[in-house]
């Protein structure tokens, strides 16, 4: 496993294990960017049918992931790690 993959997995675990009442409070936009980068890094380009307009949250997630189309896996992993570090610095 490369250093980047290790840092990516650590960043994913940090986000997953962040207590909801802790100081780590990423905005919805931060969460959406991290979601899209995570999906691009783990699953590649967007797949499946775009959710309908009434399914606002899933549609926003799909659109964010679709915006990452063509981003290489390593770049998506690095951008995810950078995003988590930026949120950590902002919220301490």
N, C-alpha and C positions, 0 to 999 in steps of 0.2 A: 504494500500500500504506500502510495506516495505521501509526501509531507502535506500536499494540498488536500488530498483525500482525508487525511487524519484531521487537519484543521477544519475541513468542511463538516465531518462527522461530529467533532467537538462543538462546533457552532450550532448544528442542528439539535444536539442534546441540550445545549444551553437554552435555546429557545423553547424546546419541549418541556423542560423542567423548571422554567421560570415560574415562581409562584404568582398567582393572579393578584395577590395583595402586596407584592414586593415593589421595589423601586423601578424595576425594569418594565416600562410602560410604552411599548412601541405604538405609534398611531396606526389607524386603519390603513393608511397609505403605506407605512413601513411594512405592515403585515402582508399587504397585497404584493409588494415588491419581493419580499422574502419568499412568499408562496410561489410566485412565478419563477424566481431563480431556482428554488428547490426543485420544482417540477421539471424545469428545463435540464437541470443537472442530473436528475435521477431518471427521468422518463424520455428526455429528448423533446423534439418538436411536438406541439399540441396535437392531441388526438381526440377523436369523437366528435359528436355533434354539438354545436353551440347551444347552450341552454336558452330557453325562451325569455322574453322580456319580463315576464312576471316572476321569474326566478332570479331576482336581482343579485343576490350574493354569488351564486354559482356562475352567473353570466359575467360578473366583474372578475372573478377568479379566472374564468376561461379566457376573457379578453386580455388580462394581464399576462397569462401564460402565452397566448398567441403572439403578443408583442415581442416575446423572446425568440420567436421562430428563427432558426438559423444560427443561434448563439451556440458556439461550441461548448461541450460539457465542462472542460477545464475553466473556461471563461466564466460560465455560470456559477461554478463552485467558488471561484475566487471572488466574484461579485457578491455572492451570498455571504461569504466570510467577511468581506469589507462592510456590507450592510449591517451585519450583526455587531461588528466592532463600532461602527458609527452610532448605532442605537445605544450600545453599552456606554459609550463616552457621553452621549447626550443625557442619559438617565442615571448614570452612575452605577 
